């Protein structure tokens, strides 16, 4: 007996089914990649795709906030945005589950 009756009705189809449907699938989808792109990876691919020189430059938080404020963004908004990246760098729910060691 299925411990979760109706589970299959709630489970969206596999990504291959959605992608192969040529837009015919109309329903909830969650498509995920086996690995997320990194900023280094995007910076390496971008010149090939655009034909332009592109470099990844990491700005310090204060430098970034100052540039955002100079461009007209309210300071509280400029300070909020890097916080999301800082939080992601400190903790990722995909890698850390309470009571378990983090995955490498």
N, C-alpha and C positions, 0 to 999 in steps of 0.2 A: 504494500500500500504506500502511496506517495505521501511523505510526511508533510508536504505542502501542496494540498489540492489547489488546482487552478494556476499553479506556478507557470506552466507553459503558456497559458493564455496571457500572462503578464510579461513574459520575457520577450524583449524585442528580438527580431531575427539577427542572424549573424551578419557582420559587415559585408561579407561577400554577396549575400542576397540583396542587400540594399544597394550596393554599388552596381551590381549586375542588372538591376531593374530599370536602368535608364530613366530614373525619375518617377517610375510608376509606383514605387513604394510610398505610401502616405501614412506615416505614423511616427511614433517616437524613435529616435535613433541615438545611440551613443557609439561613436566610432573612436577608437583609440589606436595609437601607434605603439609599436614594440619599444620605441625609445623616443624621448622628447628631443627636439632640436636644441642645441646649445647656442649661445651667442657667438662662440668661436666658430661653430659649424656654419652658422648663417653667414658670418663675415667671410668665411672661406669660399662659400658657394656664390655669394652675391656678385663678385667681379666676373665670374664666368657667365652669369645670367644677364648682367647689365652691360658688360663691356667697359665698365668704369672701375677706377681704383677705389676700393672701399676698405677701411680699416676699422677694427674694433678699438674704441677708445673708452677707457673706464675713467669717469670723472668722480672726484670725491663728493660726498654728500653736500657739503657747504658750497662747493663750486657749482654743483648741479642746481641747488636751490637758488643761488644768486642768479644764474642764467635764466631760470624760469621766471623769477620775479622781474628781472630786467625785460623779459619778453611780455610782461603784463599779467602773468598768472598771480593770483593772490597767494601770499606767503603760506598761509595755512594749508592751501591745496598743494603747493609745491612741497611742503614738508610731509604731507600725508602720502603722496605717491611712492616715494622710496621706501616707506614703511612696509608696503606690501612685499617688496623684494627682500627686505631685511628679514621679515617674518618667514618667508619661504626659504631663505638661506639657513635660518636657525632651526626650522622644523618643517617637515613635510609629512602630512598624514599618510601618504602612500608608503613612506619608509619607516614610520614609527607607529607602533600600535602599543597602547598602554599595557605594560606587563610583558613586553617582548623586546628583545634587542633589535636595534636598527639594522636594516639590511645594508650591505656595502654598496 
